[in-house]
Amino acid sequence: LCQRIMALRPLLPLLPLLALLALLALAAPATAICPGVCQSTDASCPSSYQSGLCSGPSSVECCPESSSCVGQCQDSSLLSCSGGSYEAGLCPGAASVQCCKASSGAFGIDFATPVSVSQFQCMKKAGVDFIIVRCYHSYGAPDSNAPVALENAAAANITRRDVYMFPCSTCGTSGASQVRDAVAALNATSSNFTMFWFDIEGGGTYWGSDYSFNQQFFEDMMQEANSLGLVTGVYTNYNEWTPIMGSSYTGGSKLPLWYARYQTPPQENFDDFSPFGGWNSPAAKQYAGDANLCDVDLDLNWVPQ
């Protein structure tokens, strides 16, 4: 014991300091992140300021990101709103930071989570014109959320309500039977939908490498949907389509194309589109992913009018 005490003697003068550091560590508050912009409270904020999330003087507080701008928040004094118009009061920051909304076309969302009537009403107020909800899981079963979401969107007076199907080509069931199951689940309720989109993506994960098999599976889905009287389209892009169907296959080009392309800042137009798969022009564009609107995680879409 004496030997241990002697070994600790060089540390004894430091013990008060070590104890103080330990107490300070326990008292230090957890670091939180501002989910928006740290700015002076003299600037306008479309939502309520949150204190304690920003460094600097007490007059600097967190203005959470607005969930009401379906376009792009940007400085109107520096950037033009190409093809659209600015709307004030929807973005954090100085008065010059405004929401750039396209003047032509319609805005929509796609999602795969439950959405209430009040959330759809919030989206409609923010400028959402149409919705696209997942109706079939990639593991090979109908999505029970879709009928409820369609009914809630109808109650919020959103007139165009589409669905998208994420097929499972490796589940051992045919493309035709999967379409039948998806539609039967939708028809089991009073929910109605406008378009039925085939989500073709995930080569190597949800699809095998056999082009012929993939093409036939897709053809079976299209034929079954046609026999059921559905208005159909394809969601994909060059990087997703080609590894699954091959570069020379054009069997899907008879249907409208909804493609994804994210740009900074987001572009609500088709200026970036390059033909592929037999498609020379698209019908819809998913221009931003992983967005949040009215407390719902979703993607943003645009169609011309």
Solvent accessible surface area in square Angstrom, and as a share of the most:
residue,aa,sasa,rsa
1,L,159,0.79
2,C,101,0.60
3,Q,155,0.69
4,R,180,0.66
5,I,92,0.47
6,M,112,0.50
7,A,73,0.57
8,L,96,0.48
9,R,136,0.50
10,P,99,0.62
11,L,86,0.43
12,L,89,0.44
13,P,104,0.65
14,L,85,0.42
15,L,91,0.45
16,P,96,0.60
17,L,95,0.47
18,L,92,0.46
19,A,56,0.44
20,L,95,0.47
21,L,95,0.47
22,A,54,0.42
23,L,113,0.56
24,L,103,0.51
25,A,74,0.57
26,L,149,0.74
27,A,81,0.63
28,A,63,0.49
29,P,120,0.76
30,A,100,0.78
31,T,132,0.77
32,A,55,0.43
33,I,151,0.76
34,C,19,0.12
35,P,72,0.46
36,G,26,0.25
37,V,61,0.35
38,C,65,0.39
39,Q,21,0.09
40,S,45,0.29
41,T,53,0.31
42,D,140,0.72
43,A,30,0.23
44,S,70,0.45
45,C,26,0.16
46,P,56,0.35
47,S,52,0.33
48,S,87,0.56
49,Y,57,0.22
50,Q,77,0.34
51,S,83,0.54
52,G,76,0.73
53,L,44,0.22
54,C,27,0.16
55,S,104,0.67
56,G,63,0.60
57,P,91,0.57
58,S,109,0.70
59,S,54,0.35
60,V,38,0.22
61,E,38,0.17
62,C,0,0.00
63,C,0,0.00
64,P,20,0.13
65,E,121,0.54
66,S,27,0.18
67,S,40,0.26
68,S,38,0.25
69,C,19,0.11
70,V,2,0.01
71,G,11,0.11
72,Q,50,0.22
73,C,49,0.29
74,Q,20,0.09
75,D,38,0.20
76,S,36,0.23
77,S,83,0.54
78,L,144,0.71
79,L,93,0.46
80,S,93,0.60
81,C,16,0.09
82,S,101,0.65
83,G,60,0.58
84,G,23,0.22
85,S,66,0.43
86,Y,61,0.23
87,E,76,0.34
88,A,66,0.51
89,G,58,0.56
90,L,31,0.15
91,C,5,0.03
92,P,13,0.08
93,G,10,0.10
94,A,56,0.43
95,A,83,0.64
96,S,36,0.24
97,V,37,0.21
98,Q,38,0.17
99,C,0,0.00
100,C,16,0.09
101,K,38,0.16
102,A,23,0.18
103,S,89,0.57
104,S,69,0.45
105,G,14,0.13
106,A,8,0.06
107,F,15,0.06
108,G,1,0.01
109,I,0,0.00
110,D,9,0.05
111,F,6,0.02
112,A,31,0.24
113,T,61,0.35
114,P,108,0.68
115,V,5,0.03
116,S,46,0.30
117,V,49,0.28
118,S,72,0.46
119,Q,45,0.20
120,F,0,0.00
121,Q,94,0.42
122,C,51,0.31
123,M,0,0.00
124,K,91,0.39
125,K,185,0.78
126,A,7,0.06
127,G,27,0.26
128,V,3,0.02
129,D,66,0.34
130,F,4,0.02
131,I,0,0.00
132,I,2,0.01
133,V,0,0.00
134,R,55,0.20
135,C,2,0.01
136,Y,5,0.02
137,H,30,0.14
138,S,29,0.18
139,Y,147,0.56
140,G,28,0.27
141,A,32,0.25
142,P,48,0.30
143,D,8,0.04
144,S,99,0.64
145,N,24,0.12
146,A,0,0.00
147,P,11,0.07
148,V,82,0.47
149,A,1,0.00
150,L,1,0.00
151,E,68,0.30
152,N,31,0.16
153,A,0,0.00
154,A,43,0.33
155,A,61,0.48
156,A,4,0.03
157,N,104,0.53
158,I,2,0.01
159,T,118,0.69
160,R,67,0.24
161,R,38,0.14
162,D,0,0.00
163,V,0,0.00
164,Y,25,0.09
165,M,0,0.00
166,F,27,0.11
167,P,0,0.00
168,C,8,0.05
169,S,5,0.03
170,T,91,0.53
171,C,55,0.33
172,G,79,0.76
173,T,72,0.42
174,S,56,0.36
175,G,0,0.00
176,A,20,0.15
177,S,25,0.16
178,Q,1,0.00
179,V,0,0.00
180,R,115,0.42
181,D,73,0.38
182,A,0,0.00
183,V,9,0.05
184,A,63,0.49
185,A,33,0.25
186,L,2,0.01
187,N,99,0.51
188,A,86,0.67
189,T,57,0.33
190,S,93,0.60
191,S,9,0.06
192,N,101,0.52
193,F,45,0.19
194,T,66,0.39
195,M,22,0.10
196,F,0,0.00
197,W,2,0.01
198,F,0,0.00
199,D,6,0.03
200,I,0,0.00
201,E,44,0.20
202,G,18,0.17
203,G,34,0.33
204,G,75,0.72
205,T,101,0.59
206,Y,78,0.30
207,W,4,0.02
208,G,38,0.37
209,S,107,0.69
210,D,81,0.42
211,Y,104,0.40
212,S,81,0.52
213,F,106,0.44
214,N,0,0.00
215,Q,44,0.20
216,Q,100,0.45
217,F,10,0.04
218,F,0,0.00
219,E,39,0.17
220,D,40,0.21
221,M,0,0.00
222,M,16,0.07
223,Q,112,0.50
224,E,26,0.12
225,A,0,0.00
226,N,118,0.61
227,S,83,0.54
228,L,76,0.38
229,G,64,0.62
230,L,31,0.16
231,V,94,0.54
232,T,16,0.09
233,G,0,0.00
234,V,0,0.00
235,Y,24,0.09
236,T,1,0.01
237,N,33,0.17
238,Y,123,0.47
239,N,113,0.58
240,E,56,0.25
241,W,2,0.01
242,T,26,0.15
243,P,70,0.44
244,I,0,0.00
245,M,0,0.00
246,G,4,0.04
247,S,90,0.58
248,S,104,0.67
249,Y,29,0.11
250,T,72,0.42
251,G,14,0.13
252,G,0,0.00
253,S,37,0.24
254,K,141,0.60
255,L,28,0.14
256,P,55,0.35
257,L,1,0.00
258,W,4,0.01
259,Y,9,0.03
260,A,16,0.12
261,R,114,0.42
262,Y,116,0.44
263,Q,51,0.23
264,T,140,0.81
265,P,53,0.34
266,P,28,0.18
267,Q,56,0.25
268,E,26,0.12
269,N,40,0.21
270,F,48,0.20
271,D,130,0.67
272,D,29,0.15
273,F,34,0.14
274,S,77,0.50
275,P,88,0.55
276,F,21,0.09
277,G,11,0.10
278,G,39,0.38
279,W,9,0.03
280,N,122,0.63
281,S,78,0.50
282,P,19,0.12
283,A,41,0.31
284,A,3,0.02
285,K,0,0.00
286,Q,6,0.03
287,Y,2,0.01
288,A,17,0.13
289,G,23,0.22
290,D,144,0.75
291,A,25,0.19
292,N,77,0.39
293,L,5,0.03
294,C,9,0.06
295,D,123,0.64
296,V,5,0.03
297,D,98,0.51
298,L,7,0.04
299,D,30,0.16
300,L,18,0.09
301,N,0,0.00
302,W,19,0.07
303,V,15,0.09
304,P,66,0.41
305,Q,171,0.76
